[in-house]
Amino acid sequence: MTINTVTIVGAGYMGGGIAQVLAIAGFDVAIADVSVENANASLERLKKEAKAFEDQGLFPAGSAELVAKNISAGKTIEEAVADVDFVEEAVFERVDVKRDVLSTISKHARPDAIIGTNTSTIPVKELESAVTNPERFLTVHFSNPAPFIPGVELVAGEATTQESIDAVKELLARSGNQGAQVADTPGMVLNRLQYVLLKEATTIVEEGVATAEDVDTIVRTTFGFRLGFFGPFAIADQAGLDVYANCFVTFEDAYGDRLATPQILKDSVAADRKGVKNGKGLLGDYDQATAEELIAYRNKAYAKMSQLLAELGPAPRATPRNN
Ligand SMILES: NC(=O)c1ccc[n+]([C@@H]2O[C@H](COP(=O)([O-])OP(=O)(O)OC[C@H]3O[C@@H](n4cnc5c(N)ncnc54)[C@H](O)[C@@H]3O)[C@@H](O)[C@H]2O)c1
């Protein structure tokens, strides 16, 4: 099935952003919320915001017109989902609210309409029994702010068909998003990693190792600097797997099992996989030409990132707290 018409249920922060992205990509998008008035007010906000983003050069020329032309409101949830190819649920992150809304959506949508949920953390298995014909149901998790962050996590339930997943992947390709499918576990990949970082960062502050401001400075000026271009596996390949394995010894001695050397790293080093430097990494093999191109790309990416940050200047800062 090819998706051309979409309804977003829950026209708040995320739902509104998703509606904008899809409208700019040419999809016909309706938004619905708890009331028609709410949805109408969201549409006005989205139009104003799109105009401001276009004026600031953040949206391509013509985007505000596409948002005004392609997004509609004015209908109840039941009416708005009645004849569209894809419905994305983006209401509050509460299992009971989502189940209720998903049940309404699936009762009033076409039986073949694909239904996605934008949940950040709830497994598909906790929601799918609320959906009739669950073979067309999956998580389609956009990131915040949706108009600017391209990645989308996809999670299939036990019943979800490949056809439904492929249709959503095609929609994402058309809207310039990048979908990655992961298994059905709480928090999926994005938030599991992001929350571990915050948890460790807060522990560091609680232990008095560094202040919150200094932790943030270190993250954004060192490894965070790399993350727009490379994930942890690519970064380990570039740093050297033997180097990482040696560093893990220190961590394991200090923090025990929690930071013990990962088996995959031990096995790789034992098999003489040292990363880009010997052409054998965690992600696969690098021939000489690819290794050289990768390092050149990396250098260019980080130099451009420095230039961009200099151009933007520092981000506005919070006033130091006193409690
Ligand atoms: N904010 C983020 O950073 C972020 C990022 C990724 C995913 N998400 C997920 O997206 C979803 C929405 O989050 P948000 O930040 O947009 O919240 P939000 O509060 O801005 O929007 C939620 C919208 O849902 C509507 N709503 C609530 N109950 C409803 C119901 N019964 N029927 C119809 N509409 C209803 C509200 O009126 C509101 O407009 C959540 O599942 C959240 O976890 C949020």
The ligand as a MOL file (V3000), in Angstrom:
LIG
                    3D

  0  0  0     0  0            999 V3000
M  V30 BEGIN CTAB
M  V30 COUNTS 44 48 0 0 0
M  V30 BEGIN ATOM
M  V30 1 N 7.9050 16.0400 23.6040 0
M  V30 2 C 8.8750 15.2170 23.2250 0
M  V30 3 O 10.0760 15.4950 23.3820 0
M  V30 4 C 8.5290 13.9110 22.5680 0
M  V30 5 C 9.4610 13.2910 21.7250 0
M  V30 6 C 9.1210 12.0910 21.0910 0
M  V30 7 C 7.8980 11.5110 21.3420 0
M  V30 8 N 7.0200 12.1180 22.1740 0 CHG=1
M  V30 9 C 5.7270 11.4520 22.4020 0
M  V30 10 O 4.7250 12.0840 21.6250 0
M  V30 11 C 3.4750 11.9920 22.2890 0
M  V30 12 C 2.8950 13.3910 22.4420 0
M  V30 13 O 3.7880 14.2020 23.1690 0
M  V30 14 P 3.7950 15.8000 23.0610 0
M  V30 15 O 5.0990 16.2580 23.6310 0
M  V30 16 O 3.3940 16.2070 21.6980 0 CHG=-1
M  V30 17 O 2.6100 16.1840 24.0860 0
M  V30 18 P 1.6370 17.4310 24.0500 0
M  V30 19 O 1.0990 17.5470 25.4420 0
M  V30 20 O 2.2560 18.6350 23.4170 0
M  V30 21 O 0.4700 16.9700 23.0580 0
M  V30 22 C -0.4440 15.9630 23.3480 0
M  V30 23 C -1.7250 16.2930 22.5940 0
M  V30 24 O -2.6110 15.1850 22.7430 0
M  V30 25 C -3.9000 15.7030 22.9600 0
M  V30 26 N -4.7040 14.6970 23.6400 0
M  V30 27 C -4.6230 14.2710 24.9120 0
M  V30 28 N -5.5430 13.3300 25.1600 0
M  V30 29 C -6.2300 13.1650 24.0040 0
M  V30 30 C -7.3070 12.3520 23.6290 0
M  V30 31 N -7.8870 11.5170 24.5000 0
M  V30 32 N -7.7420 12.4470 22.3600 0
M  V30 33 C -7.1440 13.2770 21.4710 0
M  V30 34 N -6.1270 14.0800 21.7780 0
M  V30 35 C -5.6790 14.0240 23.0290 0
M  V30 36 C -3.6890 16.9610 23.8030 0
M  V30 37 O -4.8010 17.8320 23.7430 0
M  V30 38 C -2.4460 17.5280 23.1450 0
M  V30 39 O -2.7670 18.3940 22.0680 0
M  V30 40 C 3.7400 11.2800 23.6160 0
M  V30 41 O 3.5120 9.9060 23.4410 0
M  V30 42 C 5.2140 11.5350 23.8360 0
M  V30 43 O 5.8500 10.5760 24.6450 0
M  V30 44 C 7.2890 13.3130 22.7720 0
M  V30 END ATOM
M  V30 BEGIN BOND
M  V30 1 1 1 2
M  V30 2 2 2 3
M  V30 3 1 2 4
M  V30 4 1 4 5
M  V30 5 2 4 44
M  V30 6 2 5 6
M  V30 7 1 6 7
M  V30 8 2 7 8
M  V30 9 1 8 9
M  V30 10 1 8 44
M  V30 11 1 9 10
M  V30 12 1 9 42
M  V30 13 1 10 11
M  V30 14 1 11 12
M  V30 15 1 11 40
M  V30 16 1 12 13
M  V30 17 1 13 14
M  V30 18 2 14 15
M  V30 19 1 14 16
M  V30 20 1 14 17
M  V30 21 1 17 18
M  V30 22 2 18 19
M  V30 23 1 18 20
M  V30 24 1 18 21
M  V30 25 1 21 22
M  V30 26 1 22 23
M  V30 27 1 23 24
M  V30 28 1 23 38
M  V30 29 1 24 25
M  V30 30 1 25 26
M  V30 31 1 25 36
M  V30 32 1 26 27
M  V30 33 1 26 35
M  V30 34 2 27 28
M  V30 35 1 28 29
M  V30 36 1 29 30
M  V30 37 2 29 35
M  V30 38 1 30 31
M  V30 39 2 30 32
M  V30 40 1 32 33
M  V30 41 2 33 34
M  V30 42 1 34 35
M  V30 43 1 36 37
M  V30 44 1 36 38
M  V30 45 1 38 39
M  V30 46 1 40 41
M  V30 47 1 40 42
M  V30 48 1 42 43
M  V30 END BOND
M  V30 END CTAB
M  END
